[in-house]
Amino acid sequence: MYKFMVVTDPDTAAGFRLAGAEVIEAADTQEARKIIPPLLHRDDTGIIAVNEDFIQALDEKLMNRIERTYRPIIIPIPKRARTGGGPGYLENLLRRAVGYNIVVRR
């Protein structure tokens, strides 16, 4: 069985840990750039959720590699201040990651 991992900032890490995800904290984009590449080579990882800011800071070569690989799937964690996001945005990310439409309810 593959793991669900999260690379996020220390402020949101606790919530993901409470949900049962394996969490790796990165204080800033520089640290995230060092953390993410080795995760792509792990055989036990299926999905890696990464803060949207961290993904945007990755270099183009690594982004191309992420887009070409089938596992692990990298999905962005939307920013809190994102407008127009909400459940629909999250549902689209989940559908892309797992291949099913998962409805998010509050």
Stockholm file with secondary structure:
# STOCKHOLM 1.0

chainA/1-106         MYKFMVVTDPDTAAGFRLAGAEVIEAADTQEARKIIPPLLHRDDTGIIAVNEDFIQALDEKLMNRIERTYRPIIIPIPKRARTGGGPGYLENLLRRAVGYNIVVRR
#=GR chainA/1-106 SS CCEEEEEECHHHHHHHHHTTCEEEECSSHHHHHHHHHHHTTCTTEEEEEEEHHHHHTSCHHHHHHHHHCCSSEEEEECCTTCSSCHHHHHHHHHHHHHSSCCCCCC
#=GC SS_cons         CCEEEEEECHHHHHHHHHTTCEEEECSSHHHHHHHHHHHTTCTTEEEEEEEHHHHHTSCHHHHHHHHHCCSSEEEEECCTTCSSCHHHHHHHHHHHHHSSCCCCCC
//
